[in-house]
Amino acid sequence: MTERRTKIQMQIKLGGILKGYREAAGLSMQEVCKRSGMSCDRYKRCEVGIAPMSLQQLMDVAEACGVTVYDILEHIQPVQRKSKMDPAHIKMMATFSKLKEFVQESIKVLIRGLGKSK
């Protein structure tokens, strides 16, 4: 499995997760686009898994659906290769793990900050 194929599979997984949260919130694609500031064409391409999404876009969509980025990321597991993993794949998995930890910690800091401002 190539790195490109792995990325595409993860995009498709993320798109399915986003669709699930959008539908659970009772929102149409248009409503998510309006709330998140994304164009409908771009959001649709992300939701079906044919376009990547930036971290900022993911944060905006999560907020539009009433969830956190952590809620979304906890459903994503790195795609496992059947054969021995190549160094590029291992590096990508490590980077993803670090990004997930960073987002989790950032959310915790924001929540603590919001609690102090009340």
LUMSERO-579144 format. One record per atom (N, C-alpha, C): atom name; x, y negated, z; residue number from 1; residue in three letters. Coordinates in steps of 0.2 Angstrom, whole numbers. Layout:
<pts>
   a      X      Y      Z    k    r
  CA      X      Y      Z  NUM  ala
...
</pts>
This chain:
<pts>
   a      X      Y      Z    k    r
   N      4      6      0    1  met
  CA      0      0      0    1  met
   C      4     -6      0    1  met
   N      3    -11     -4    2  thr
  CA      7    -17     -5    2  thr
   C      5    -22      0    2  thr
   N      9    -27      1    3  glu
  CA      8    -32      6    3  glu
   C      2    -36      4    3  glu
   N      1    -37     -3    4  arg
  CA     -4    -41     -6    4  arg
   C    -11    -37     -5    4  arg
   N    -11    -31     -6    5  arg
  CA    -17    -27     -5    5  arg
   C    -19    -27      3    5  arg
   N    -14    -26      7    6  thr
  CA    -16    -27     14    6  thr
   C    -19    -33     16    6  thr
   N    -16    -39     13    7  lys
  CA    -19    -46     15    7  lys
   C    -26    -46     12    7  lys
   N    -27    -43      6    8  ile
  CA    -34    -43      3    8  ile
   C    -39    -39      8    8  ile
   N    -37    -33     10    9  gln
  CA    -41    -29     15    9  gln
   C    -43    -33     21    9  gln
   N    -38    -37     24   10  met
  CA    -39    -41     30   10  met
   C    -44    -47     28   10  met
   N    -43    -50     22   11  gln
  CA    -48    -55     20   11  gln
   C    -55    -52     20   11  gln
   N    -56    -46     17   12  ile
  CA    -62    -43     17   12  ile
   C    -65    -42     24   12  ile
   N    -61    -39     28   13  lys
  CA    -63    -38     35   13  lys
   C    -65    -44     38   13  lys
   N    -61    -50     38   14  leu
  CA    -63    -56     41   14  leu
   C    -69    -59     38   14  leu
   N    -70    -58     31   15  gly
  CA    -77    -60     28   15  gly
   C    -83    -57     31   15  gly
   N    -82    -50     32   16  gly
  CA    -88    -46     35   16  gly
   C    -89    -49     42   16  gly
   N    -84    -50     46   17  ile
  CA    -85    -52     53   17  ile
   C    -88    -59     53   17  ile
   N    -86    -64     48   18  leu
  CA    -89    -70     48   18  leu
   C    -97    -70     46   18  leu
   N    -98    -66     41   19  lys
  CA   -105    -65     39   19  lys
   C   -109    -62     45   19  lys
   N   -107    -57     49   20  gly
  CA   -110    -55     55   20  gly
   C   -112    -60     60   20  gly
   N   -107    -64     61   21  tyr
  CA   -108    -70     66   21  tyr
   C   -113    -75     63   21  tyr
   N   -112    -76     57   22  arg
  CA   -116    -81     54   22  arg
   C   -124    -79     54   22  arg
   N   -125    -73     52   23  glu
  CA   -132    -70     53   23  glu
   C   -134    -69     60   23  glu
   N   -130    -67     64   24  ala
  CA   -132    -67     71   24  ala
   C   -134    -74     74   24  ala
   N   -131    -79     72   25  ala
  CA   -133    -86     74   25  ala
   C   -139    -88     70   25  ala
   N   -141    -84     65   26  gly
  CA   -147    -86     61   26  gly
   C   -146    -92     57   26  gly
   N   -140    -92     54   27  leu
  CA   -138    -98     50   27  leu
   C   -137    -96     42   27  leu
   N   -139   -100     38   28  ser
  CA   -138    -99     31   28  ser
   C   -131   -101     29   28  ser
   N   -128    -99     23   29  met
  CA   -121   -101     21   29  met
   C   -121   -109     21   29  met
   N   -126   -112     18   30  gln
  CA   -127   -119     18   30  gln
   C   -126   -122     25   30  gln
   N   -130   -119     30   31  glu
  CA   -129   -122     36   31  glu
   C   -122   -122     39   31  glu
   N   -119   -116     38   32  val
  CA   -112   -116     41   32  val
   C   -107   -121     37   32  val
   N   -108   -121     31   33  cys
  CA   -104   -126     27   33  cys
   C   -105   -133     29   33  cys
   N   -111   -135     30   34  lys
  CA   -113   -142     33   34  lys
   C   -110   -143     40   34  lys
   N   -111   -138     44   35  arg
  CA   -108   -139     51   35  arg
   C   -100   -139     51   35  arg
   N    -97   -135     47   36  ser
  CA    -90   -134     47   36  ser
   C    -86   -139     42   36  ser
   N    -90   -142     38   37  gly
  CA    -86   -146     33   37  gly
   C    -83   -143     27   37  gly
   N    -84   -136     26   38  met
  CA    -81   -133     21   38  met
   C    -86   -133     15   38  met
   N    -83   -133      9   39  ser
  CA    -88   -133      3   39  ser
   C    -91   -126      3   39  ser
   N    -97   -126      0   40  cys
  CA   -101   -119      0   40  cys
   C    -97   -114     -4   40  cys
   N    -94   -116    -10   41  asp
  CA    -91   -112    -14   41  asp
   C    -85   -109    -10   41  asp
   N    -81   -113     -7   42  arg
  CA    -75   -110     -3   42  arg
   C    -77   -106      2   42  arg
   N    -82   -107      6   43  tyr
  CA    -85   -103     12   43  tyr
   C    -87    -96      9   43  tyr
   N    -91    -96      3   44  lys
  CA    -93    -90      0   44  lys
   C    -88    -86     -2   44  lys
   N    -83    -89     -5   45  arg
  CA    -77    -85     -7   45  arg
   C    -73    -82     -1   45  arg
   N    -73    -85      5   46  cys
  CA    -70    -83     11   46  cys
   C    -74    -77     14   46  cys
   N    -81    -78     14   47  glu
  CA    -85    -73     17   47  glu
   C    -85    -67     13   47  glu
   N    -84    -67      7   48  val
  CA    -84    -61      3   48  val
   C    -77    -58      2   48  val
   N    -72    -61      5   49  gly
  CA    -66    -59      5   49  gly
   C    -61    -60     -1   49  gly
   N    -63    -65     -5   50  ile
  CA    -59    -66    -11   50  ile
   C    -54    -72    -10   50  ile
   N    -55    -75     -5   51  ala
  CA    -51    -81     -3   51  ala
   C    -49    -81      4   51  ala
   N    -42    -83      5   52  pro
  CA    -40    -84     12   52  pro
   C    -43    -90     15   52  pro
   N    -43    -90     22   53  met
  CA    -45    -95     26   53  met
   C    -40    -98     31   53  met
   N    -39   -105     31   54  ser
  CA    -34   -107     36   54  ser
   C    -36   -107     43   54  ser
   N    -32   -107     47   55  leu
  CA    -34   -107     55   55  leu
   C    -39   -113     56   55  leu
   N    -38   -119     54   56  gln
  CA    -42   -124     55   56  gln
   C    -49   -122     52   56  gln
   N    -50   -120     46   57  gln
  CA    -56   -118     43   57  gln
   C    -60   -112     48   57  gln
   N    -56   -108     50   58  leu
  CA    -58   -102     54   58  leu
   C    -61   -105     61   58  leu
   N    -57   -110     64   59  met
  CA    -60   -113     70   59  met
   C    -66   -117     69   59  met
   N    -67   -121     63   60  asp
  CA    -73   -124     61   60  asp
   C    -79   -120     60   60  asp
   N    -78   -114     57   61  val
  CA    -83   -110     55   61  val
   C    -85   -106     62   61  val
   N    -80   -104     66   62  ala
  CA    -82   -101     73   62  ala
   C    -86   -106     77   62  ala
   N    -84   -112     77   63  glu
  CA    -88   -117     81   63  glu
   C    -95   -118     78   63  glu
   N    -96   -118     71   64  ala
  CA   -102   -119     68   64  ala
   C   -107   -113     70   64  ala
   N   -104   -107     71   65  cys
  CA   -108   -101     72   65  cys
   C   -109   -100     80   65  cys
   N   -106   -105     84   66  gly
  CA   -107   -104     91   66  gly
   C   -103    -99     94   66  gly
   N    -97    -98     91   67  val
  CA    -92    -93     94   67  val
   C    -85    -96     94   67  val
   N    -81    -92     97   68  thr
  CA    -74    -94     97   68  thr
   C    -70    -91     92   68  thr
   N    -64    -93     90   69  val
  CA    -59    -89     86   69  val
   C    -57    -83     89   69  val
   N    -57    -83     96   70  tyr
  CA    -55    -77     99   70  tyr
   C    -60    -71     98   70  tyr
   N    -67    -73     98   71  asp
  CA    -72    -69     97   71  asp
   C    -71    -65     90   71  asp
   N    -69    -69     85   72  ile
  CA    -69    -67     78   72  ile
   C    -62    -62     78   72  ile
   N    -57    -65     80   73  leu
  CA    -50    -61     80   73  leu
   C    -50    -54     84   73  leu
   N    -54    -54     89   74  glu
  CA    -54    -48     93   74  glu
   C    -57    -42     89   74  glu
   N    -60    -43     83   75  his
  CA    -63    -38     79   75  his
   C    -58    -36     73   75  his
   N    -53    -39     73   76  ile
  CA    -48    -38     67   76  ile
   C    -43    -34     70   76  ile
   N    -42    -28     67   77  gln
  CA    -36    -24     68   77  gln
   C    -32    -23     62   77  gln
   N    -25    -24     63   78  pro
  CA    -21    -23     57   78  pro
   C    -22    -17     53   78  pro
   N    -22    -17     46   79  val
  CA    -24    -12     42   79  val
   C    -18     -7     43   79  val
   N    -19     -1     44   80  gln
  CA    -14      4     45   80  gln
   C    -12      7     38   80  gln
   N     -5      8     38   81  arg
  CA     -3     11     32   81  arg
   C     -2     19     33   81  arg
   N     -3     23     28   82  lys
  CA     -3     30     29   82  lys
   C      5     32     29   82  lys
   N      9     28     25   83  ser
  CA     16     30     25   83  ser
   C     20     25     30   83  ser
   N     26     26     30   84  lys
  CA     30     22     34   84  lys
   C     30     15     32   84  lys
   N     29     11     37   85  met
  CA     28      4     36   85  met
   C     35      0     34   85  met
   N     34     -4     29   86  asp
  CA     40     -8     27   86  asp
   C     41    -14     32   86  asp
   N     47    -16     32   87  pro
  CA     49    -22     36   87  pro
   C     44    -28     35   87  pro
   N     42    -30     29   88  ala
  CA     38    -35     28   88  ala
   C     31    -34     31   88  ala
   N     28    -28     31   89  his
  CA     22    -27     34   89  his
   C     23    -27     42   89  his
   N     28    -25     45   90  ile
  CA     29    -25     52   90  ile
   C     30    -33     54   90  ile
   N     33    -37     50   91  lys
  CA     34    -44     51   91  lys
   C     27    -47     51   91  lys
   N     23    -45     46   92  met
  CA     16    -48     46   92  met
   C     12    -47     52   92  met
   N     12    -40     54   93  met
  CA      8    -38     60   93  met
   C     11    -42     66   93  met
   N     17    -43     67   94  ala
  CA     20    -46     73   94  ala
   C     18    -54     73   94  ala
   N     18    -57     67   95  thr
  CA     16    -64     66   95  thr
   C      8    -64     68   95  thr
   N      4    -60     65   96  phe
  CA     -3    -60     67   96  phe
   C     -4    -59     74   96  phe
   N      0    -55     77   97  ser
  CA     -1    -54     85   97  ser
   C      1    -60     88   97  ser
   N      6    -63     86   98  lys
  CA      8    -70     90   98  lys
   C      3    -75     88   98  lys
   N      0    -75     82   99  leu
  CA     -5    -80     81   99  leu
   C    -11    -79     85   99  leu
   N    -13    -73     86  100  lys
  CA    -19    -71     90  100  lys
   C    -18    -73     97  100  lys
   N    -12    -72    100  101  glu
  CA    -10    -74    107  101  glu
   C    -10    -81    108  101  glu
   N     -7    -85    103  102  phe
  CA     -7    -92    103  102  phe
   C    -14    -95    103  102  phe
   N    -19    -92     99  103  val
  CA    -25    -95     99  103  val
   C    -29    -93    105  103  val
   N    -28    -88    108  104  gln
  CA    -31    -86    114  104  gln
   C    -29    -91    120  104  gln
   N    -22    -92    120  105  glu
  CA    -20    -96    125  105  glu
   C    -22   -104    124  105  glu
   N    -22   -106    118  106  ser
  CA    -25   -113    116  106  ser
   C    -32   -113    119  106  ser
   N    -36   -108    118  107  ile
  CA    -43   -109    120  107  ile
   C    -44   -109    127  107  ile
   N    -40   -105    131  108  lys
  CA    -40   -105    138  108  lys
   C    -38   -112    140  108  lys
   N    -33   -115    137  109  val
  CA    -30   -122    139  109  val
   C    -36   -127    138  109  val
   N    -39   -127    132  110  leu
  CA    -45   -131    131  110  leu
   C    -51   -130    136  110  leu
   N    -52   -124    137  111  ile
  CA    -58   -123    142  111  ile
   C    -56   -126    149  111  ile
   N    -50   -125    151  112  arg
  CA    -48   -128    158  112  arg
   C    -48   -135    157  112  arg
   N    -46   -138    152  113  gly
  CA    -46   -145    151  113  gly
   C    -53   -148    151  113  gly
   N    -58   -145    148  114  leu
  CA    -65   -147    148  114  leu
   C    -68   -146    155  114  leu
   N    -66   -141    159  115  gly
  CA    -68   -140    166  115  gly
   C    -66   -146    170  115  gly
   N    -60   -149    169  116  lys
  CA    -57   -154    173  116  lys
   C    -60   -161    171  116  lys
   N    -62   -161    165  117  ser
  CA    -65   -168    163  117  ser
   C    -72   -169    165  117  ser
   N    -75   -164    168  118  lys
  CA    -82   -165    171  118  lys
   C    -83   -169    177  118  lys
</pts>
